[in-house]
Amino acid sequence: MAHNAGEAEHQAGSSQGSEELEKIDAQLALLMPLQKRTVNKVYMARLEANIRAVGLIEPLLVYRHDDGQLFILDGYLRYQVLLIIGETHAPCIVQKTLDLYTPNRQVNFISRSQRWKMLDKALSVVDEATLMASLDLREIRRGFSPAHTAALCAEALELEKKGQLSKISCYHLMNVTPERQREILTVSNLAGDFSSPFIRTQMLRTPAQQRLQGPAQRNPWNKAAETRKKLVDRLTEAERRHDFYQVLYRQYATDLILLASHVRQIVSITPLKETLAAEHPDFLTFFKQVMEQTRDQDEMG
């Protein structure tokens, strides 16, 4: 997630105690990124939709060099979006020092639950269609998907609605049968522990006949098989690389022996050797090095 507006205000307020921040409206054509990054298309599409809907909330952070050149310290993705939508200027805050580390360490990533709380709060202010358009969302789905709901027993859904059971715990329960889910919930109730680690521990103790593949493609039961497959793939790749370099080395050794044979013939001709020594001493030195290298190879072989 990008820096939020409150964080930017906090940074500005803390810095104004020592010196006044310089705020400018800079031409995008005059800005030069110091560090480029790439993200997936979904992230960029959502950022673009957000900036189109509400504008640029947080200014870019730039550094002005002695020659007047402005370098972007933070906000490269926002800068890219502004170029895409055809903007020519952007609000910027000029930082006095060339520091790339600090601004990029002040990013707060939000959790899934925090994201849903933000969406719910936003829906109390704007309609769902506007919110979906501003965040480039196909839908705002509350709770579990139909497949996830069908994989949970009624007791688990009820506890989740009451807030006693987290969504992560529910995802663990989806890997076992409804009967086993009720058994795990009974054990959790007796222990007074509905935490995700406790639910997962009970889920992993499930007998084979009560296990399910679950709605997700990955689950605890195929994790071992996936690990074995990855290990086999890595070993196969290592073997392939070993064979490739072994063939390459053999070809190199063969070419070196042939080259040494030709060099010996050249050096053995006295007039040619004397001409090389007089007019091309560097060639003669190279030929001698080839012969010495070949001799070393023979001794090692």
N, C-alpha and C positions, 0 to 999 in steps of 0.2 A: 504494500500500500504506500502511497505517496505521503509526505509529511502532511499532517492536518493543520488547519488554520490556527487552532489554539496553540499548537506547538511553535508555529512561526511567531505568534505574538509573544510567547514566553521567551523565545530567543531574542527577539527585538528588545523586550523590556529589560532583560538581564544585561544586554550589551550597552543600553543607553545610559546605564549608571556611570560608565567610564568615558564613553565618547558617543557622539551623535551619529546614528547610522545615516549613510548617504543613500538616498533612494532616487533612481533615475528611470526614465522611460527609454529603453535602448532599442535601436534598430536590430532586428534579428540577423540581418546580413552582416552586421559588424561583430557579432558574437562568435567566439571560437570555443568549441568543447575541449576540455582537457582530458576527459575520460569518457569513452563511449561504452554503451551497454546495450544489449538486446534482450527483449522479453518476448513471450509468446503473443500471437496475434490477438487472442482473447483479451489479454491485459491491455494492449494498446488500443483495441477497439473500445473498451470500457472507459479508458482514460480520455480518449477522443470524444466519446459521447458525453462524458461528464463536463469537459471543458466547453463543448458546444452549448450545453444546456445552461450552465451556471457561470461560465467564464473561468479565467485563471484565478484561483483563490490565493495560492501562495506564490509570491514573486520568485524569480530565479535568483540564485546567489552567484555573484560574479566577482572577479578580481581584476582590477585595472593595473596593467603593467606600466612601467615607466614610459613606454612609447605610446601609451594611450589605448593599446589593444585590450579588449574585454574578454576574459576567459571564464567560461562557465564552470563553477565549482560544484553546483548542485542544481538539478532540474533539467538534465539532458533529455529525458523522455517528454517532459512538458514542452521543451524547446522544439522537439521533433513534431509533436502534435500541432503546435502553433504554425509551423511551416506547412504542415499538411492542409490545415484549414484556411490557409492563405493570409494569416496575420503578418503584419510587417513590423510591429513593435511589441515589446513585452516589458512589464514592470520588473525592475531588478533592484536588488540590494547589493551594494558594493562592500565587499569585505576587505579589510586593510591588509590581511596577510594571505599568502598563498598556501591555504590549508585545505586539502581534499579529504583528509581523514575525518575530522570532527563533524562536518555537516552530514556525511553519509553514515555516521554512527548514531545520529539522532533520529533514526527512522523507527517508529513504533508500529510493529505488525499487530494486527488485531486477530483475535481468535474467531472461530466459527460462531460461537455463541454471541460474542460481541457484535459480529456482523449482523446477525439476525435481530439483535436488540436495536441496532441503528436503523435497520430497514423497518421494523415495526414502529419506531418513533417517527421515521420519515413519513410513513403511511398515514399518520395522524395529521399531517400537515398538507401533503400533496396526494393526488390520486395515484392509483397503481400504474396506470398507463404512462403518466409523466415520469414516475420514478423508474420504470422499466426503460423508458427511452433515454433518460439521463445517465443510466448505468449500463446501457446496452445489454439488458437481461431479456431472455426469451420468456421467462416466467418468474414469479416470486412464489416459490412453493413453501408453504408453512408445514412444519413437522416432517414426517417420513413420506417417502414415495409409496404408491400403492403396493409395490412389490415388497418393500420393507415392512409395511403395516401387516401384510398377509403372513410374513415370516415370524411375527411376534405373537405371543399368546395375549389374551385379554388382560391378564393380571399385569404383565409387563407394560402394556400401553397405559393402563390406569396409573401405575406408579410413575411412569414418565410424565404424564400430564400433571400429577401432583408435585413433581419436582424432586421426588425421592430417588429416581433412577435417571442417571445421565444418558445422553444419546450414545456415548461411547460404550456404556455398559449394554445398551440395547443392541448395538452392532455386534457385540460379543455373543449375545444370546441368540442371534439369528443363525449361528453356526450349529445349533443343536435343535432337536425336535421340541415342539411345544410342551410335551410331558416333561422333558429334561429341563426346560426353562422354568417350569413350576417348581421342580425339585430344587433348582439353584436358588430361586427366590425364597423358598422356604428356609433353606440353610442360611441365606443372607439375613432373613428376618430374625432367625434364632440368634445369629451372631451379632445382629445390630449393625451390620456392615453391608451397605449397598454400593460401595466404591467400585470403580472400574477395575483396579488390580485384583480385588477379591472376586468379582464376577468372572474375570478372565481366568483366574486360577481354578475356579470350580468348572468353568467351561472346558479347560484343557484336560480335566480328569474324566471327561465324558467317555463312556464305553463306545466302541466303534459302531454298534447298532443304533445308537442315538445321535450320531453325528449327521450333519447336513452340509451340503456344498454352500448353501446360503445364496442370497441374491448377488453378492459381489463375486467378481472373477477370482480374486485372491482370498484365501482363507487359511486358517492355521493348519488344516489338514494337508494342503498341497504345498505348503511352504518348504517342507523338507525335500520334496521332489524337485521343486524349482531350484533349491540350493544345489542339489546334486547335478542338475542339468547345467547350471551356470559353471560349476566346477569342471564338469566334463568338457564344456565348450572352451573354457580357458586352457585346459590341458591340451585339447586338440589344436587350438591356435598356437600354443607354445611349441608343440611338435611340428606344426607346419612351418613356423618361423625357423626352427632349428634345421629342418631339412633344406629350406631355402638358402640359409647362410652356409650350410655345409657344401651344397652344390656350388654356390658362389665362390667359396674359398678354394675348392678343387679347381675350378676354372681359372682362378687367379694364379694358383700354383703352376698349372699347365702353361699358361701364357708367359709366366716369368721364366720357366725353363726354356721355352722356345726363344724368348728374347735373349736370354743369356747365351744360347747357342749361336745366335746371329752375332752377338757382341764379340764372342770369342773369335769367330771367323774374321771380323773386322780388325780386331786388335792384333791378331796373329800375322797380318800382312804388314810388314815393316814399313814400306813407303807410305801406306795409308795411315799407320800409327804416327809416323813422324809428321805428316801433314796436319793431322788432328792436333798434335802437341804444339805445332807452330802457329796454326791459324784458328783452331777451335779447342783450346784447352779445357773449356767447360764441358764440352761433349765427351772428351776423353775421361774427365773426372767422373762424369755420370756413368759412363760405360763401366769403369772400374767399380763403382758402387753397386751396379747391378750384378756384376760377377761376384762380389763379396757377399751380397745378400743371397744369391743363389747358393753359394758355398755354405752359408749359415743354415739355409733351409735343408741342404743335403745332410749336414751334421745332425740337425734336429730330427730329421726323418730316420 
